[in-house]
Amino acid sequence: MGLATNRGYSYQFRRCISITYLDTRVAEVGREVFVLWGSEGKRKMLIRATIAEAPYKKDVRR
């Protein structure tokens, strides 16, 4: 089980990304999961997602 927040499109990665809170039993980096995505009271769809660490891009600035 999980909850997705702050979803949007990343022009750098050319993909949709989302910050998601997941049950620790499934939260393994690289694992593929399926997420029911959509707003309450509106049409929802099942999408495939891959768990990645945040931040997605390492910042090498000092």
N, C-alpha and C positions, 0 to 999 in steps of 0.2 A: 504494500500500500504506500501511496505517496501523494504529495501535493505539489503541483507545478505553479511557479510564480514568475513574474518578470520575463515573459517570453518575448522573443523578437527575432529579427533576422540579422545575421552577422555578415557584413559585406566582406570582411577579411576571410572568413571561412566559407562563404557562399552557402550557408546552411542556417536553418532555424535553430536557435539555442534557447535554453530555459534553465532557470535556477529551480531545482526541485529538491524537496525534502522526501527522502525515501526511508523505508523500514531498513534498519541496519542488517537484517538477514539477507537482503538482496543487493545492498549497496557495495558492489565490488567493481572497481575501475575496469573498464573494458567490457563489462557484461552488457548484453543486449536485453532490453526490456520492452514491453508494450505499455503505452500510456493512453488512457482515455482523455482526449484533449478537447476542450471546448468550454464555453461559458454556461453557467447555470441557467436552465430554462431555454437554452438554444441547442441546435444540433451539435452532437459530439461525434468524434471519429477516433478510431483506434490507430495510433501511429507507433512506428518502431523507433526506438531511441537507444543510444549507447551511452553508458555512464562514463563521464570524464571528470577529472579533477578540476577544481577552480583554483587559481585563475587558469583560463584556457591557454593563454599565451604568457610565457615568462617575460617579465619586464626586466631588461638588463641595464636600465638607466640607474644612475646613482642618486 
